[in-house]
């Protein structure tokens, strides 16, 4: 197992840093399959006699475990390095599918929940944060772009997994045996694909910097040259401001993503531009594409205009997009679609930009661990967003309302949440020097961690 040791992953002279983003993508494209879980919901419901709520449980538990494992495992990822983290992610994510396959084959649904949701969810969290600090160190000149490339893979994983999973279910069948076979193939195939990242990833040698690049004197007040530990970061108001920012941005994005197909159908049900089921499915695919594209587009833009400014766009313009949908949504189908695409691009961009925002505020010392702790905001939003939209829609339907009225109240709630996030972003200030690490800790953080352990 010395292959996984951090010292074995130091890049040799002449190693191209552009090999690291593909290594990260091999993991993120794999774990991004989580966004394609809905493909398995109808077959599971029909073959095992489940309700819609029950069939969503593996996905919901997976997102919760993503945030928790990222939070509690972040320091281990920083200490042991990206290869160890990617290997742990591979083992958990792939074995989660294998346990789920056993559950489907034996018609024991609790095993599907345990495998895909709990075990696989741990793989999601560790895999999600595994390349973050490494990419930032390889690309100090373009940290937003670097993390955007990797995290783009998580948003785009469903574009591969959804048609692939659908084809497998058509070939193997949609009964419990066919589902089990599909889970088995997923587990084995993703293990092979993720192993490419495990083998390829490297960390830069101490003191490395891009050829011809010199750190510039920072002119932006929020970009620090000091470093803050994960433990100290939790005691800063900046961390909790960013926690609120991420939670509000994600909640608003999930507000459309989770109910996309029924929402666009309901908005135009009583108009001359009714939306068919196939058109609604195409709308969902467009949202996935916007989610993926926003991760690289907006995070790269943040390198030019700054993280605080880009979050002003995400939260401020996002609120305006929601307001436009409320006021004019069912008057114009193109307007509805464009506004939704912009919101989902901000949703993806928020995920991809947050690691660089953390690096600006807290330095590179334990940015992966800090990022992991911040992802508990995602776990919270993953429950909060769907709960708001579904609860309001159910209440309005019970009251006899139809069409856009099903969503008006929840969309106004999303506007309010984005406003809260906007205020939290405005409150972000440079971290007080009392939280900074001593100089010697900045220079050799990982060596000291090994000595302490």
PyMOL commands that set and color helices and strands:
alter all, ss='L'
color gray80, all
select helices_A, chain A and resi 2-4+6-9+18-36+38-48+52-55+57-80+82-106+109-129+132-138+143-172+176-200+230-233+237-257+260-267+277-305+307-331+333-362+367-374+376-398+403-406+408-426+433-435+439-443+445-452
alter helices_A, ss='H'
color red, helices_A
deselect
rebuild
show_as cartoon
